[in-house]
Structure formats: C-alpha cells, structure tokens
Amino acid sequence: MTDAGAGGEERGRRLATDVPGPASRRLAARRAAAVTRAVGTTLGVFAARAEAGILEDVDGNRFIDFASGISVTNVGNAAPAVVAAVRHQAGLFTHTCFQVTPYEGYVAVCERLNALTPGDHEKRSLLVNSGAEAVENAVKVARYATGRQAVVAFDHGFHGRTLLTMSLTGKAVPYKEGFGPFAPEVYRAPYSYPFRNTGRLEEVIAHVETTVGAESIACVVVEPICGEGGFIVPEPGWLAGLSRWCAEHGVLVVADEVQTAMGRTGTWFACEHEHVVPDLVTTAKSLGGGLPIGAVTGRAEVMDAVHPGGLGGTFGGNPLACAAALAVCDTIERQGLLERARHIGDMALRRLEKLVAATGPVGEARGRGAMVAVELVGSDGHTPDAAAARAAAAACHRHGVLVLTAGTYGNVIRLLPPLVISDELLGEGLEVLEAALQGV
C-alpha cells in the first residue's frame, strides 16, 4: 500500500482497523436509530475526509476511491479551486433566490453550459438542484414546446427518483417497487446492448412507431451511455440513427448526461463521441464538484417556448453551487482533464480486457474514458451473475478499494475514479479489483 510521504504528497491506501472499524460501527448504531432504513449504503464506513483519489474514514482507514460519489467529484474531492470559490461566495451572500433577486453567477453558469454543450445553435439554460429535477424539467419543456404528451425512455435507463423520473427509469427494484402508480404517457423501448445483442436500431424504431406513433411523441429521453443500467455503450451509430429519426418526425432528443457529462468519458459530453447534437441536455452530479446543482440546456426556441414563470424553484442555481460549477469548468480546462479521462480509460480497459479471455466471471470489459465497467457472468459466458459482482465488490471494500455495483441484473462492477487520480493509485486499485475478480 502507498502511504503519506514527506512534503505532503498524495496519501495512499491504508487499512488501520477492520472494515468497518469501531468508530464507524458506533455511528452505524446512531444511524439505525435516526435514519430511515430505506436509504441504502454501499460501504459501511463513515467518511472523515477525502482528496484526489482517496477517501478516509473515521477510523483512519484510507480507501482508493473508484466511485467519486457516483461521478460527482470528477475534479477531486475538496478540489482547491472549488473550495476557494465557495468560500469566497459564502462571504458575499448564500441565497437570494434567482427569481427574486438575480445574480451574476447563475448567468455565468448558463453562459458556460450554452457554450460547452454540443451544437453551435443559440441556446438557453435553466439551473435546478439535481439530476432528477433536470430531467423532469426537460420533459416539461419538451411537452410544452411540441404540444405533444408521449415520452419514450429506454430499457436499462435510470433518470431519478421523482414520480416522473421513476416512470422513465427502467429498473424496478429497488427504485420503483411499491411506489406506483406512475406517470402516464411514458413508453419504453429497447436500448442497444451489444454484449447481449439486443436493441438494434431498426427494431427500436419499429417498436416506437407501432406502439406509440411518432406524431404523439414529445421527446425521447436517452442516456448516451447507460449509467445505473451497467455502463452500456450502445452500438456505434445507434444514438446518431435515433437522433436522425427524431429530427425527421419532430421529436426532441433529451440527452440525459447527468452521469456522463463534465469530462467523465473524455469529452465534455458523452454524446460528442457519436457527433450527436441533442435538442436538450441535462447535467448535474459533477457539475457542482460536490455541491447540488443541475441544469437543462437546449435550443433557444425550445427553452423560450415556455411562458415566464413556468420554470424555476427556490434553490435552483444556488450562488454557492454556481461558484463551484464555474470552478469545476475552469479546473477541467486548466488541468487537461478530458485528456486525463481518456488516459484513465485506456489504462483500466487495457488491464481489465485481459480478464475477459481468462477463465473466470468477466464476460465483458467496456466503457469510455474514466467510465469503465466489467460485466460478470456464469460459466456459460452469458447468464448474469449478480452474486459474483457482490462478492467481488465486497472483497475490494475489505482490501481498501471503493467500487460500485450496477446493472439491470446487478452483475456489473463500475469504476468512476476522479479524473485527478494518479497512475499509481489507479494501478494499485486495479490490482485489488483484479485479485477480487480472480478470487470469485
């Protein structure tokens, strides 16, 4: 394990106690008495501090962080520029509500998103609090602008936990079970899943035209790469073909980039890999560097179709979160983190793909940039093996590496390291993961 060195260089993985340790166990007892059991936890330790690639718990254990708070701390936890920007803004004012008294930070974030999102057309943005709120508002805008009601979402997709975004989400347990009835006029279509040979474009379009009808559809809501669904990278050309069909039929494309944006895949937005220009783009997670902020960015004529007062919210575009978001964008540009994400992906996939050919549970290694996953299967090379994924993830946790499981079938281990992680920490974490997979 690496450790702290002279001069304050990056600290490394360290296991000082059992996992979880005594301090975490005491906090877990307090949590059980105070927090609803409905809120799940991946790693049963309590955080004390975190930095670039390392998360330290209250017992002094240090974990290599391959989760980034679910792709939130792309620029690193407590990134210096983000901390400085938030501190400065907190000393000026913490809230006015933009709809009561506007401020420059909100405008500046919208300007930045309008410039960064794909396409050179005129754009407008709305700031909100979360990814789910961004997706919900994107659907509202699409329905208003088109005068249509139907919305198409996809198998394996995850879009949030509000009523509408649960309705869009493809996975029932644990996200939808017992929470119905769901929002009407939401239809589901197959998503391109090359490993399982499903969701071919012509079949998807035929399904939508037959079961919904193009003239009724306001928008399709699609993740350029399925996140919670298992980091599924669709077949090349699938997203572009879907976008062309939408344009031909007056259907708006909503790219849900909540997990994939802000450099995670090696470009600012994942749809850039397919040269797709969506009508509306939703962002959140890594936009605020750890502070809650989301956004909808879209074509000016679409966003401005809604009447004044039709969109908004008390905390949307909070001034602290706006300061953080601007610092995140500056950090990505200044530190060359798009290129860094591509390097992380190359390094991780080069190693994990070797496990596919070996006898073992890894059916496929896939991803783009620093968004990498392995899908675990049974001895037939196809049947999902969720138990193997749980066992491998637990082994990683015991040995000081934080990974997340995912997938509609629960059989995927996903890696979301911060884009500022060192090669040394990345390599060490991959060694632990490889040993865990080989030991399943």
Steps between C-alpha positions, in 0.01 A plus 500: 500500500620853432506740791570862581842626406709801590387832363129421506478291184192289435410261780416143408293200595523389863302261716543595864208294637248244388248634249283643642702612802374579851428868439299418187310231687403748772377745237311220326309436823405868517402494134272200554314690771472826305502436124237306309615155393374588150824688434752238392879505542773347286793514740425466871752759618458869580708756313726744683684663210578446134740622235616407151431129477498424873209484746588476871254371759455589866724211603791616288452244224579640157324366192591548136191671364362344182154652559545881515168526682338345189689713247469824697857586600651480152747778588580337834344525842552838669669625183693816593341722235150385594564552872642847440208604277240380750676670792514828311134485400390401851656819629291708258153340518364146518151539353259749347293273270582587141132565428490764774838668461721363222881482515784468256609147598178344372534682169867405471428129549228513235737676261764235562259211442361664187854517362608150606201287401508356145381713209564856386133604507368760744424350841341578835546330838307443821670419832345260750606292800556145373510265206147378555373858505691575182348203315153583629530859376636386164188290447280792606672726247477240223129447557431872508706578190360217285142490628536122525478280807671165442854442624721207402763366739713187475567169665790509748465877539509686832375859519416571865271434794218754454166375370571589137863392501410173672250449221781551248738267684521145370603310813223410745691383810588695705402822326134446409376208707189597698497864389240486221282597327743681276469799269298442182609533138843349565601221262802272501715377214802265483846654552794388291688239704772350277618240753148355515421569133181693573359839403595520134407839357251379239320292764485796739354733238245242388398442862454872568309565180270207566434540871504880537493675163753766405239777478417458870854515639632816661847362570721202552704503821821306451831451678785504247653230722272320744624575850317308769395256227858371485717749305358366176663665198251474212595364160688758288252706303202405717469834675559694179238295317248554776571873488444511123167322535393748766592798282300357210187472717521816710593306815741672738809314625570541871852378578517404866865580569461515877763228554698533178563875469781729610784297355415160645525318163790703361281766337291767668187301412474133407277562198796673335655157440215433254494858363142534623356845572205459737213746520521499880784390731470432873798528733552472876732281715853614408386847390519630858809313617305371799247780539142434385427652162339377178416659168295474184665650193322506165413670178396859566167469319414190703604631840341841438171345391393468865315800645678721758468348846443151363842378613696562816544406865612652827850353514573436131836650407598575859787755500741265681429220254542740207840609630599136532378418147706777344806380691438144379493614137819702549675205666407257222641739241808609695608148602423332167258256661330395174827350385558362849163319490596335173831389650325350803264309274780367282696387804205332669353328193839373385530309827140394548459372145765239577261348752238438231718246323594326824283235659285687746188710551579802280284490188587846373708804595363821351470874534619835376755717672494475877164321489596133498319181599527122498193280454510173694339186362467132573698215351295517178647846432157661485279451807525803735678419828396759758642292785845514345475878464400539865780271614765677294384844616503387863854365459611835358345681796675273750832576333457876484353572157156656462313370194132506409276231356246579230299344220140405443595150613733619779798328338721796406785664691546859392802723545473878525836623629554874530671638192786627716594157639868410458615210285646342814169498688307394191735210440491392863121507505484298179729237654259460790204475261676244281579284804139527616368393160743212475401389847128478423 
